[in-house]
Amino acid sequence: MQNIAFALIVLTGAWFVAASVLMAFRPGQALHILSRTASTRLVNNLEQGLRLLAGVALIVRAPVALWPTLFQVGGGFVVVSSLLLLLLPLKLHAGYAIWWARSLPYWAVRAIAPLSVAAGVTLIFAAK
């Protein structure tokens, strides 16, 4: 189980890094993708299912992680928030994503990109 959790965390960290490349070099495309989150029930369920899986992986990996409490609490937050987003009316979740996609200027998306790289690399490193 630990090996599966570790692999899922590495994939999650790699996703953060890949997303940051898109954010840094194609901010318009990144915002377009953001605006499509929760666009349909299928997209929302897939998105939240993957988040839920990542959250569970953090919880499972917590005992052997570099920062066990952070993994436990962070994983719990991801699990609970994913479940809440599955229950939230789709129109509200989609509206929130669209609002952010329309509100964030390209420079802000580019500025956030290094934080996504740092989060992804740190997540992988801390999962050991």
Contacts in CASP RR format, 6 or more apart in sequence:
PFRMAT RR
TARGET T0000
AUTHOR 0000-0000-0000
METHOD contacts of the structure
MODEL  1
MQNIAFALIVLTGAWFVAASVLMAFRPGQALHILSRTASTRLVNNLEQGL
RLLAGVALIVRAPVALWPTLFQVGGGFVVVSSLLLLLLPLKLHAGYAIWW
ARSLPYWAVRAIAPLSVAAGVTLIFAAK
1 60 0 8 1.000
2 60 0 8 1.000
2 61 0 8 1.000
2 64 0 8 1.000
4 57 0 8 1.000
4 60 0 8 1.000
5 56 0 8 1.000
5 57 0 8 1.000
5 58 0 8 1.000
5 60 0 8 1.000
5 61 0 8 1.000
5 127 0 8 1.000
6 57 0 8 1.000
6 61 0 8 1.000
6 127 0 8 1.000
8 53 0 8 1.000
8 54 0 8 1.000
8 57 0 8 1.000
9 54 0 8 1.000
9 57 0 8 1.000
9 58 0 8 1.000
9 61 0 8 1.000
9 123 0 8 1.000
9 124 0 8 1.000
9 127 0 8 1.000
10 124 0 8 1.000
10 127 0 8 1.000
12 54 0 8 1.000
12 57 0 8 1.000
12 120 0 8 1.000
12 123 0 8 1.000
13 119 0 8 1.000
13 120 0 8 1.000
13 121 0 8 1.000
13 123 0 8 1.000
13 124 0 8 1.000
14 120 0 8 1.000
14 124 0 8 1.000
16 116 0 8 1.000
16 117 0 8 1.000
16 119 0 8 1.000
16 120 0 8 1.000
16 123 0 8 1.000
17 116 0 8 1.000
17 117 0 8 1.000
17 120 0 8 1.000
17 121 0 8 1.000
19 30 0 8 1.000
19 116 0 8 1.000
20 113 0 8 1.000
20 114 0 8 1.000
20 115 0 8 1.000
20 116 0 8 1.000
20 117 0 8 1.000
21 113 0 8 1.000
22 29 0 8 1.000
22 30 0 8 1.000
22 33 0 8 1.000
23 30 0 8 1.000
23 109 0 8 1.000
23 110 0 8 1.000
23 112 0 8 1.000
23 113 0 8 1.000
23 116 0 8 1.000
24 110 0 8 1.000
24 113 0 8 1.000
24 114 0 8 1.000
27 106 0 8 1.000
27 109 0 8 1.000
27 110 0 8 1.000
28 106 0 8 1.000
28 109 0 8 1.000
30 109 0 8 1.000
31 101 0 8 1.000
31 104 0 8 1.000
31 106 0 8 1.000
31 109 0 8 1.000
32 101 0 8 1.000
34 97 0 8 1.000
34 100 0 8 1.000
34 101 0 8 1.000
35 97 0 8 1.000
35 98 0 8 1.000
35 101 0 8 1.000
35 102 0 8 1.000
36 43 0 8 1.000
36 97 0 8 1.000
37 43 0 8 1.000
37 44 0 8 1.000
37 47 0 8 1.000
37 93 0 8 1.000
37 94 0 8 1.000
37 97 0 8 1.000
38 44 0 8 1.000
38 47 0 8 1.000
38 85 0 8 1.000
38 90 0 8 1.000
38 93 0 8 1.000
38 94 0 8 1.000
38 95 0 8 1.000
38 96 0 8 1.000
38 97 0 8 1.000
39 94 0 8 1.000
40 90 0 8 1.000
41 90 0 8 1.000
44 85 0 8 1.000
44 86 0 8 1.000
44 90 0 8 1.000
44 93 0 8 1.000
44 94 0 8 1.000
45 86 0 8 1.000
48 82 0 8 1.000
48 83 0 8 1.000
48 85 0 8 1.000
48 86 0 8 1.000
49 82 0 8 1.000
49 86 0 8 1.000
51 78 0 8 1.000
51 81 0 8 1.000
51 82 0 8 1.000
51 85 0 8 1.000
52 78 0 8 1.000
52 79 0 8 1.000
52 82 0 8 1.000
52 83 0 8 1.000
54 75 0 8 1.000
54 78 0 8 1.000
55 74 0 8 1.000
55 75 0 8 1.000
55 76 0 8 1.000
55 78 0 8 1.000
55 79 0 8 1.000
55 82 0 8 1.000
56 75 0 8 1.000
56 79 0 8 1.000
58 65 0 8 1.000
58 71 0 8 1.000
58 72 0 8 1.000
58 74 0 8 1.000
58 75 0 8 1.000
58 76 0 8 1.000
58 78 0 8 1.000
59 71 0 8 1.000
59 72 0 8 1.000
59 75 0 8 1.000
59 76 0 8 1.000
59 79 0 8 1.000
61 71 0 8 1.000
61 127 0 8 1.000
62 68 0 8 1.000
62 69 0 8 1.000
62 71 0 8 1.000
62 72 0 8 1.000
62 75 0 8 1.000
64 128 0 8 1.000
65 71 0 8 1.000
65 126 0 8 1.000
65 127 0 8 1.000
65 128 0 8 1.000
66 125 0 8 1.000
66 126 0 8 1.000
66 127 0 8 1.000
66 128 0 8 1.000
67 126 0 8 1.000
70 126 0 8 1.000
71 126 0 8 1.000
71 127 0 8 1.000
85 93 0 8 1.000
END
